[in-house]
Amino acid sequence: MHFSVPDTQELIDEAGNAYLGYNVHINGLFHCTVRYKQLHNLHEQLTKDLEVPLPSFPPKKFFPLTINQQEDRRLSLDKYIQTIGQNTNINNSELLNGFLLSAQLESAAGLIKDDNIDIFLLNGTKINLDVSIAENSGHILKKVCKQIKLDERFCPYFSLFIVFQDGDNFIVLRKLQDFESPIITQKNIHKVGTKIILGKWYWDVGFDLELVNDSVALNLLHIQAMAEIERGWIPTTKELKYRLNNLQEHNKKEYLEIVQSLKYYGYIQFAPCQCDYPETGSKVLVSIGKNELNIRISSIENAEEEIGFKVTRMRCWRITTLHEGSDRHEETSDCSLELSFEYLMAKDHLQWITISSEQAILMSVCLQSMIDELLLKNVGGIKNQVETGKTWTYITRDGHSRTVIGSLSAETFNRNLKENDINTCVKTEPIIKKITDRFSATKVRKPMLVKPSMYQEQRHNIDGDLLENNAFCMIGDDDL
């Protein structure tokens, strides 16, 4: 997960007292506003619950903070939450996911109500569900799978995505995670034309062999393959497309077997962007799949060059935010993202390669997921997530507390609403004072943040220690 705390808000509680809220962004989107004491309580519970080393938490102060001290604390909290977010053992825990969902619900309480939600298959089929805003992506995914009669064993192989679609323009904006409510997240995007789709979420096409034996799973894979061919994600010849059209409804398995043999089956394709390889300003088409990041470069002569970068040869990577303008939250401000990775071009030759794309964070999420799958497969693991049902406590912004068992459920949230426990501090619209304008630079597992001069575009090259990609050590002599 890519965390940042780019700025703060001055909020007013029901008693008229002002306090400072920290705006938490996850994977490039505003998620929630929390107080220092809420994050401190989270730290204490993580320390008690998880047997993993945690970074030191920014210390308490006994006197009101000055403006400079407030900024120092924001930077410290930003570094803290980024660090824990890059630890797989922490960010997969029920405790952190439950805290983030609770904080998102509290931040949206009184502003967004329960609603029904439309989930789409890639052939346009619409599945309408009655849901609560307290239901996270995992809960809603299970409801979708149940409604389409997909065996629950295969649910972990699929996920929910927010996409933008306008005619032939199809862009994946976000993979929905268990720490967020799809209803709230979709509204936070503030982009007309978005919808939530069901798609597969694995990289090893060998998993297809298990899924095709289930009729519903086979149908989902078939639908997705047809959609990706139709939008050009999987290039085909006219002759092959004609043959596939004849097989579409009559023999789904044979159709899928043919498509599986094509180059870009199992890849996610991103919108056209720029890369500094092989030269600065190269216009490229990025695709990620089959354990590589692939770029297709269009030359002046309309010839296409293709280069694949294996994930096992990426020593590390980082996300950098380039920001121009005085307000990070304004839609008109000029903000762009870069994904940079250090790649083993040849033995003893590492080179940084940078891709400039508004989908850079999603690219990073895909790379991390691919590496996690490689490592899991290496130890004989399977795609699954088990809830432990541990008890933890959530502290609201106004100081109330409630006990939660496992990850937050809709029943728990609704029960606490009846007890008037979670939304007492947000019955009225909060008074917001924007405090800071920030530039952040993040890299995988050990991100950093700096503050540049305002009103001009800044590019920051991160110095200091870089933590290696855990799959980098899997590289063999044949790869060199």
C-alpha positions as CSV (number, residue, x, y, z in Angstrom):
1,M,0.0,0.0,0.0
2,H,1.2,3.5,-0.8
3,F,0.4,5.8,2.1
4,S,0.9,9.5,2.5
5,V,-0.2,12.3,4.8
6,P,0.1,15.2,2.5
7,D,-1.8,17.8,4.6
8,T,-3.9,18.5,7.6
9,Q,-7.3,19.9,8.5
10,E,-8.4,22.0,11.4
11,L,-11.7,20.5,12.6
12,I,-14.3,21.7,15.1
13,D,-15.9,19.2,17.5
14,E,-19.5,19.5,18.9
15,A,-18.2,21.4,21.9
16,G,-16.6,24.1,19.6
17,N,-13.1,23.0,20.3
18,A,-10.6,22.9,17.4
19,Y,-8.3,20.0,16.8
20,L,-5.9,18.9,14.0
21,G,-6.9,16.1,11.6
22,Y,-4.4,14.3,9.4
23,N,-5.5,13.5,5.9
24,V,-4.5,10.0,4.9
25,H,-4.2,9.1,1.3
26,I,-3.9,5.5,0.2
27,N,-2.8,4.4,-3.3
28,G,-3.1,8.0,-4.5
29,L,-6.6,8.8,-3.2
30,F,-7.9,10.5,-0.1
31,H,-9.1,7.8,2.3
32,C,-9.8,9.3,5.8
33,T,-9.0,12.1,8.3
34,V,-7.6,10.9,11.7
35,R,-6.3,12.4,14.9
36,Y,-2.9,11.8,16.4
37,K,-4.4,9.9,19.3
38,Q,-6.1,7.5,16.9
39,L,-2.9,6.6,15.1
40,H,-1.1,6.3,18.5
41,N,-3.8,3.8,19.7
42,L,-3.3,1.9,16.4
43,H,0.4,1.7,17.0
44,E,-0.1,0.4,20.6
45,Q,-2.4,-2.3,19.4
46,L,-0.1,-3.3,16.5
47,T,2.8,-3.6,18.9
48,K,0.7,-5.8,21.2
49,D,-0.9,-7.9,18.4
50,L,1.8,-8.5,15.9
51,E,5.2,-10.0,16.3
52,V,6.9,-7.8,13.9
53,P,9.3,-4.8,14.5
54,L,7.5,-1.5,14.2
55,P,9.1,1.9,13.6
56,S,9.1,4.3,16.5
57,F,5.9,6.4,16.8
58,P,6.2,10.2,16.9
59,P,6.3,11.2,20.7
60,K,3.5,13.0,22.5
61,K,3.9,16.7,23.4
62,F,2.7,18.2,26.7
63,F,2.1,21.7,25.3
64,P,0.2,23.0,22.3
65,L,2.2,22.6,19.1
66,T,3.6,25.5,17.2
67,I,3.1,25.6,13.4
68,N,6.6,24.2,12.9
69,Q,6.0,21.5,15.4
70,Q,2.7,20.6,13.7
71,E,4.5,20.3,10.4
72,D,7.3,18.1,12.0
73,R,4.6,15.9,13.4
74,R,2.8,15.6,10.1
75,L,6.1,14.6,8.4
76,S,6.8,12.1,11.2
77,L,3.4,10.5,10.9
78,D,3.7,10.4,7.2
79,K,7.0,8.5,7.4
80,Y,5.5,6.2,10.1
81,I,2.4,5.2,8.2
82,Q,4.3,4.8,5.0
83,T,6.7,2.4,6.7
84,I,4.1,0.2,8.2
85,G,2.2,0.2,5.0
86,Q,5.1,-1.4,3.2
87,N,5.3,-4.3,5.6
88,T,3.3,-7.2,4.2
89,N,2.7,-8.8,7.7
90,I,1.2,-5.5,8.9
91,N,-0.8,-4.4,5.9
92,N,-2.4,-7.8,5.5
93,S,-3.6,-7.8,9.2
94,E,-7.2,-7.6,10.2
95,L,-6.2,-4.9,12.7
96,L,-4.8,-2.4,10.1
97,N,-7.5,-3.1,7.5
98,G,-10.2,-2.8,10.2
99,F,-8.8,0.5,11.5
100,L,-8.5,2.0,8.0
101,L,-12.1,0.9,7.1
102,S,-13.4,2.3,10.4
103,A,-11.6,5.6,9.8
104,Q,-12.9,5.8,6.3
105,L,-16.5,5.2,7.6
106,E,-16.1,7.8,10.3
107,S,-14.7,10.4,7.9
108,A,-17.7,9.8,5.6
109,A,-20.4,9.4,8.3
110,G,-23.4,11.7,7.7
111,L,-22.2,12.4,4.1
112,I,-22.8,9.1,2.4
113,K,-25.6,6.7,3.1
114,D,-26.2,3.0,2.5
115,D,-27.1,2.3,-1.1
116,N,-27.4,-0.4,-3.7
117,I,-24.4,-0.8,-5.9
118,D,-23.9,-2.0,-9.5
119,I,-21.1,-4.4,-10.2
120,F,-20.4,-5.1,-13.9
121,L,-19.0,-8.1,-15.7
122,L,-16.7,-7.3,-18.7
123,N,-19.5,-8.1,-21.2
124,G,-21.7,-5.4,-19.7
125,T,-23.8,-7.7,-17.5
126,K,-25.0,-5.7,-14.4
127,I,-25.3,-7.2,-11.0
128,N,-27.2,-5.0,-8.5
129,L,-26.6,-5.5,-4.8
130,D,-28.1,-4.0,-1.7
131,V,-25.1,-3.1,0.5
132,S,-24.1,-1.1,3.5
133,I,-21.3,1.5,3.3
134,A,-19.6,-0.5,6.1
135,E,-19.1,-3.5,3.8
136,N,-15.6,-3.6,2.5
137,S,-14.5,-4.8,-0.9
138,G,-14.0,-8.4,0.3
139,H,-17.6,-8.6,1.7
140,I,-19.1,-7.2,-1.6
141,L,-16.9,-9.5,-3.7
142,K,-18.3,-12.5,-1.8
143,K,-21.8,-11.2,-2.4
144,V,-21.1,-10.9,-6.1
145,C,-19.7,-14.4,-6.3
146,K,-22.6,-15.8,-4.4
147,Q,-25.1,-14.1,-6.7
148,I,-23.4,-15.5,-9.9
149,K,-23.0,-18.9,-8.2
150,L,-19.2,-18.9,-8.3
151,D,-17.8,-21.6,-5.9
152,E,-16.4,-19.7,-2.9
153,R,-13.1,-21.5,-3.3
154,F,-12.5,-19.4,-6.4
155,C,-13.4,-16.0,-5.0
156,P,-9.8,-15.2,-4.0
157,Y,-8.8,-15.4,-7.7
158,F,-11.0,-12.4,-8.6
159,S,-11.3,-8.9,-7.4
160,L,-13.3,-5.6,-7.8
161,F,-11.8,-2.8,-9.8
162,I,-12.9,0.8,-10.5
163,V,-12.6,1.6,-14.1
164,F,-13.3,4.6,-16.4
165,Q,-15.0,3.7,-19.6
166,D,-16.0,6.2,-22.4
167,G,-16.6,4.5,-25.7
168,D,-13.5,2.6,-26.6
169,N,-11.5,4.3,-23.8
170,F,-11.1,1.8,-21.0
171,I,-8.8,2.7,-18.1
172,V,-8.4,0.8,-14.9
173,L,-8.2,3.4,-12.1
174,R,-8.0,1.3,-8.9
175,K,-8.0,-2.2,-7.5
176,L,-10.4,-2.2,-4.5
177,Q,-8.9,-3.5,-1.3
178,D,-10.3,-4.9,1.9
179,F,-9.5,-1.7,3.9
180,E,-12.0,0.4,1.9
181,S,-15.7,0.6,1.3
182,P,-16.3,0.5,-2.5
183,I,-19.3,3.0,-2.1
184,I,-17.1,5.6,-0.4
185,T,-14.1,5.1,-2.5
186,Q,-16.0,5.4,-5.8
187,K,-17.6,8.7,-4.6
188,N,-14.1,10.0,-3.5
189,I,-12.8,9.6,-7.0
190,H,-15.1,12.4,-8.3
191,K,-14.9,11.2,-11.9
192,V,-17.9,10.9,-14.1
193,G,-18.1,7.6,-16.0
194,T,-16.6,5.3,-13.4
195,K,-18.0,1.9,-12.6
196,I,-17.0,-1.2,-10.6
197,I,-16.2,-4.3,-12.5
198,L,-15.4,-7.9,-11.5
199,G,-12.1,-9.2,-13.0
200,K,-9.5,-11.8,-12.3
201,W,-6.6,-10.9,-10.0
202,Y,-3.7,-13.3,-10.4
203,W,-0.7,-13.4,-12.7
204,D,0.2,-17.1,-13.1
205,V,-1.9,-18.3,-16.0
206,G,-1.4,-21.8,-14.6
207,F,-4.2,-21.1,-12.2
208,D,-6.5,-21.2,-15.2
209,L,-6.2,-25.0,-15.3
210,E,-8.1,-25.2,-12.0
211,L,-10.6,-22.5,-12.8
212,V,-11.7,-23.8,-16.2
213,N,-13.1,-26.9,-14.5
214,D,-15.8,-24.8,-12.9
215,S,-18.4,-23.6,-15.3
216,V,-19.0,-20.2,-13.7
217,A,-15.2,-19.5,-13.4
218,L,-14.7,-20.6,-17.0
219,N,-17.4,-18.2,-18.1
220,L,-15.8,-15.3,-16.3
221,L,-12.4,-16.1,-17.9
222,H,-14.0,-16.4,-21.3
223,I,-15.8,-13.1,-20.9
224,Q,-12.6,-11.3,-19.8
225,A,-10.6,-12.8,-22.7
226,M,-13.3,-11.7,-25.2
227,A,-13.3,-8.2,-23.7
228,E,-9.6,-7.8,-23.9
229,I,-9.4,-9.0,-27.5
230,E,-12.2,-6.6,-28.4
231,R,-10.5,-3.6,-26.9
232,G,-7.2,-4.5,-28.4
233,W,-5.3,-5.5,-25.2
234,I,-4.6,-8.9,-26.8
235,P,-3.6,-8.2,-30.4
236,T,-4.8,-10.8,-33.0
237,T,-4.7,-11.2,-36.7
238,K,-7.9,-11.0,-38.8
239,E,-7.8,-14.7,-39.5
240,L,-7.4,-15.6,-35.8
241,K,-10.1,-13.2,-34.8
242,Y,-12.5,-14.7,-37.3
243,R,-11.7,-18.2,-35.9
244,L,-12.2,-17.0,-32.3
245,N,-15.6,-15.4,-33.2
246,N,-16.8,-18.8,-34.4
247,L,-15.8,-20.4,-31.1
248,Q,-17.1,-17.7,-28.8
249,E,-20.3,-19.4,-27.7
250,H,-19.8,-23.0,-28.9
251,N,-16.5,-24.0,-27.2
252,K,-15.4,-21.7,-24.5
253,K,-12.5,-24.0,-23.4
254,E,-11.0,-24.1,-26.9
255,Y,-11.5,-20.4,-27.2
256,L,-9.6,-19.8,-24.0
257,E,-6.8,-22.2,-24.9
258,I,-6.1,-20.3,-28.1
259,V,-6.2,-16.9,-26.4
260,Q,-3.9,-18.2,-23.6
261,S,-1.2,-18.8,-26.3
262,L,-1.2,-15.2,-27.3
263,K,1.4,-12.8,-26.1
264,Y,-0.6,-10.4,-23.9
265,Y,-3.0,-12.8,-22.3
266,G,-3.0,-12.3,-18.5
267,Y,-1.6,-8.7,-18.8
268,I,-3.2,-5.4,-17.5
269,Q,-2.7,-2.7,-20.1
270,F,-2.3,1.0,-19.1
271,A,-3.1,4.2,-20.9
272,P,-0.3,5.5,-23.2
273,C,2.4,7.4,-21.3
274,Q,6.0,8.4,-21.4
275,C,9.3,6.7,-20.5
276,D,12.9,7.8,-20.3
277,Y,14.0,4.4,-21.9
278,P,15.3,3.9,-24.5
279,E,15.5,7.7,-24.6
280,T,13.9,10.6,-22.8
281,G,10.3,11.3,-23.8
282,S,9.7,7.9,-25.5
283,K,6.0,7.4,-26.0
284,V,5.1,3.9,-24.7
285,L,2.3,1.5,-24.0
286,V,2.9,-0.2,-20.7
287,S,1.5,-3.7,-19.9
288,I,2.1,-5.8,-16.8
289,G,1.7,-9.6,-16.7
290,K,3.6,-12.9,-16.8
291,N,6.2,-11.7,-14.4
292,E,7.2,-8.7,-16.4
293,L,6.6,-5.0,-17.1
294,N,6.4,-4.7,-20.9
295,I,6.7,-1.5,-22.9
296,R,5.9,-1.0,-26.5
297,I,7.6,1.9,-28.1
298,S,6.2,3.7,-31.2
299,S,8.9,5.2,-33.5
300,I,8.5,7.9,-36.1
301,E,8.5,5.3,-38.8
302,N,5.4,3.7,-37.0
303,A,7.5,0.6,-36.2
304,E,6.9,-0.8,-32.8
305,E,9.7,-1.9,-30.5
306,E,8.9,-4.2,-27.6
307,I,11.0,-4.5,-24.4
308,G,10.2,-6.7,-21.3
309,F,11.5,-6.0,-17.8
310,K,11.4,-9.0,-15.6
311,V,10.2,-8.3,-12.0
312,T,12.9,-10.5,-10.6
313,R,15.5,-8.2,-12.1
314,M,14.0,-5.1,-10.5
315,R,16.1,-4.4,-7.4
316,C,13.6,-1.7,-6.1
317,W,11.2,0.9,-7.3
318,R,9.6,4.1,-6.1
319,I,6.6,6.4,-6.8
320,T,7.3,10.1,-7.2
321,T,4.7,12.8,-7.2
322,L,5.5,15.9,-9.3
323,H,3.3,18.7,-8.2
324,E,2.8,22.2,-9.6
325,G,0.4,24.6,-8.0
326,S,-0.4,25.8,-4.5
327,D,-3.2,23.3,-3.6
328,R,-2.8,19.6,-3.9
329,H,-6.5,19.0,-3.5
330,E,-7.7,21.3,-6.3
331,E,-8.8,19.5,-9.5
332,T,-7.0,22.2,-11.5
333,S,-3.6,21.8,-10.0
334,D,-1.0,20.2,-12.2
335,C,0.0,16.9,-10.6
336,S,1.7,13.9,-12.3
337,L,3.2,10.6,-11.1
338,E,6.3,8.7,-11.9
339,L,7.2,5.0,-11.4
340,S,11.0,4.5,-11.3
341,F,12.6,1.1,-10.9
342,E,16.2,0.1,-10.7
343,Y,16.8,-2.7,-13.2
344,L,19.6,-5.2,-13.6
345,M,20.4,-4.6,-17.3
346,A,23.4,-6.9,-17.2
347,K,25.6,-8.5,-14.7
348,D,26.9,-5.7,-12.4
349,H,25.0,-3.1,-14.4
350,L,21.9,-1.5,-12.6
351,Q,20.0,1.3,-14.3
352,W,17.1,3.5,-13.2
353,I,14.2,3.6,-15.6
354,T,11.3,6.0,-15.1
355,I,7.7,5.9,-16.5
356,S,5.5,9.0,-16.2
357,S,1.9,8.0,-15.9
358,E,-1.2,8.9,-13.9
359,Q,-1.5,5.1,-13.3
360,A,1.9,4.8,-11.7
361,I,0.5,3.8,-8.3
362,L,-1.6,1.1,-9.9
363,M,1.5,-0.2,-11.8
364,S,3.3,-0.4,-8.4
365,V,0.4,-2.3,-6.9
366,C,0.5,-4.8,-9.8
367,L,4.2,-5.3,-9.4
368,Q,4.0,-5.8,-5.7
369,S,1.1,-8.3,-6.2
370,M,3.1,-10.2,-8.8
371,I,6.1,-10.4,-6.5
372,D,4.0,-11.5,-3.6
373,E,2.5,-14.3,-5.8
374,L,5.9,-15.4,-6.9
375,L,7.2,-15.6,-3.3
376,L,4.0,-17.4,-2.2
377,K,4.3,-19.9,-5.0
378,N,7.9,-20.5,-4.1
379,V,7.0,-21.8,-0.7
380,G,4.0,-23.7,-1.9
381,G,1.3,-21.3,-0.8
382,I,-2.1,-20.7,-2.2
383,K,-4.2,-17.6,-2.8
384,N,-6.4,-17.3,0.3
385,Q,-7.1,-15.0,3.2
386,V,-8.2,-16.3,6.6
387,E,-9.9,-14.1,9.3
388,T,-8.6,-14.7,12.8
389,G,-11.4,-13.0,14.7
390,K,-9.1,-11.2,17.1
391,T,-10.5,-8.4,19.2
392,W,-9.3,-4.9,19.0
393,T,-10.5,-1.4,19.9
394,Y,-11.2,1.6,17.6
395,I,-11.0,5.1,19.1
396,T,-13.1,7.6,17.3
397,R,-12.0,11.2,16.8
398,D,-14.1,12.5,19.7
399,G,-12.6,9.9,22.1
400,H,-15.3,7.2,22.2
401,S,-14.1,3.6,21.9
402,R,-15.7,0.5,20.6
403,T,-14.6,-3.1,20.5
404,V,-14.4,-4.9,17.2
405,I,-13.9,-8.6,16.5
406,G,-11.8,-9.4,13.5
407,S,-12.2,-7.1,10.5
408,L,-15.1,-4.6,10.8
409,S,-18.4,-6.0,9.6
410,A,-21.5,-4.3,8.5
411,E,-23.4,-5.7,11.5
412,T,-20.8,-4.2,13.9
413,F,-20.9,-0.8,12.2
414,N,-24.7,-0.7,12.1
415,R,-24.9,-1.8,15.8
416,N,-22.6,1.0,16.8
417,L,-24.6,3.5,14.8
418,K,-27.6,2.6,16.8
419,E,-25.6,3.1,20.0
420,N,-24.7,6.6,18.6
421,D,-21.1,5.8,19.1
422,I,-19.3,6.6,15.8
423,N,-20.9,9.6,14.2
424,T,-21.4,11.9,17.2
425,C,-18.4,14.1,16.1
426,V,-19.5,14.4,12.5
427,K,-23.2,15.4,12.6
428,T,-22.3,18.8,11.2
429,E,-20.0,19.6,8.3
430,P,-16.5,20.0,9.7
431,I,-14.8,23.4,9.4
432,I,-11.8,22.8,7.2
433,K,-8.6,24.9,7.2
434,K,-6.0,23.7,4.6
435,I,-2.7,23.8,6.3
436,T,0.0,22.5,3.9
437,D,0.8,22.0,0.3
438,R,3.0,19.0,-0.2
439,F,5.2,17.1,-2.5
440,S,5.8,13.4,-1.7
441,A,8.2,10.9,-3.1
442,T,7.6,7.2,-2.2
443,K,9.5,4.1,-2.9
444,V,8.6,0.5,-2.3
445,R,8.9,-0.7,1.3
446,K,10.9,2.2,2.6
447,P,9.4,5.4,1.3
448,M,10.6,8.9,2.0
449,L,9.1,12.4,1.8
450,V,10.5,15.9,1.2
451,K,9.1,19.4,0.9
452,P,10.1,21.5,-2.1
453,S,9.6,25.2,-2.8
454,M,6.0,26.0,-3.7
455,Y,4.6,27.1,-7.1
456,Q,7.1,25.4,-9.2
457,E,7.5,21.8,-10.5
458,Q,10.0,19.8,-8.5
459,R,11.6,16.5,-9.2
460,H,13.3,14.8,-6.3
461,N,15.9,12.0,-6.7
462,I,15.7,10.0,-3.5
463,D,19.0,9.4,-1.8
464,G,19.7,7.0,1.1
465,D,19.1,3.3,1.6
466,L,16.9,1.4,-0.8
467,L,15.3,-1.8,0.3
468,E,15.6,-4.6,-2.2
469,N,12.7,-6.3,-3.9
470,N,12.3,-9.6,-2.1
471,A,12.1,-11.5,-5.4
472,F,15.3,-10.0,-6.7
473,C,17.3,-12.8,-5.0
474,M,15.4,-15.4,-7.1
475,I,17.3,-14.3,-10.2
476,G,19.5,-17.1,-11.7
477,D,22.5,-17.3,-13.9
478,D,20.3,-18.0,-16.9
479,D,18.7,-14.6,-16.4
480,L,22.0,-12.8,-16.7
